[in-house]
Amino acid sequence: MKINTRSSKTKHAKKTGYRTRQRTKGGRKVNRRQRARHGSF
């Protein structure tokens, strides 16, 4: 089921969340960097 996200806040969260970042090589790099700095999050 597709979730319709209209409000900008939700849209921004959907585009920049952890799962979304996991989808690209660059994003995985970002996640890895954050994990290194702050422990698991």
N, C-alpha and C positions, 0 to 999 in steps of 0.2 A: 504494500500500500504506500502510495506516494504522499508525503506530508507537504501540504502547501504552506510555505513559510512566507508571510507577507511582511511582518514588521521588521524594520531594518536591524534591530538588535538581534533578533533570532537569525536573520539572514547572515549577519556578520559572524555570529557564533558558529553557524553551520559551515561557513567558509573557512574559518580560522581555528577550528577546534582540533583537539589531539588526533582524532581519527582521520580527519581530512589531511592533516600534515603527514600522517603515516603513508599516504598514498603516493608521494613522490620521493625521489632520492633526496632532494634538498630538504624536504620536510622532515624526513627521518633523521637527517643530520641535525636539524634544529632540535628535534625531540631528544636526541642523544645528548646534545650539548646541555639542554635544560636538566636532563636526568643527572648528568655529571655534576652540575652546579648545585642542584637542590635535592639530590637523592631521588627516589621514585616519586612521581606526582600523579 
